[in-house]
Amino acid sequence: MDEAVQVIVDTLDELDALHRELIALGLEKREAILANATDGVAAATNRETKLIAKVTELDRQRLLAVGRYLVKRGISPTGTFRMSQLVQMVYKAEEKQALQAACERLSASLNELQDVNQFNQQMMKLNLEYIAHSLDVIAGPSEQEATYHRSLQSEGFKRYSQFDTKA
């Protein structure tokens, strides 16, 4: 296998492994959210930040490796070059299959990570709305909301809540 293609495949595999770690952290964060463990959420977020920095560095390395491969092939690298285009450019079947498989694994990991993150965001949003509603029930609506304010009305101010405060 061509050394440049092998470097790209290895980098894609490393990116996939890091994204799998991010998925595991996302699931850990989900459990912390369900348990209302703010320390657990904060710890998972800190570890995510460190992993994202590693992902950024590896992606930079991937771009450099693809650029080197393209230059080696006599093609000028552009910023809009996609991995599917690279797969089409590779002639050897073994290299093409390895590159395609690595791309598919990474794509699957990215989709799964996106699903986990979207679910966690929805759970956080619902928790925050519930906390806001609980505060309104305990403390009552703020004095400013009880009176008419022309400035707030003209700006289209409206308080949004998923829970019915009159119930």
Secondary structure, 3 states (H helix, E strand, C coil): CCHHHHHHHHHHHHHHHHHHHHHHHHHHHHHHHHCCCHHHHHHHHHHHHHHHHHHHHHHHHHHHHHHHHHHHCCCCCCCCCCHHHHHHHCCCHHHHHHHHHHHHHHHHHHHHHHHHHHHHHHHHHHHHHHHHHHHHHHHCCCHHHHCCCHHHHHCCCCCCCCCCCCC
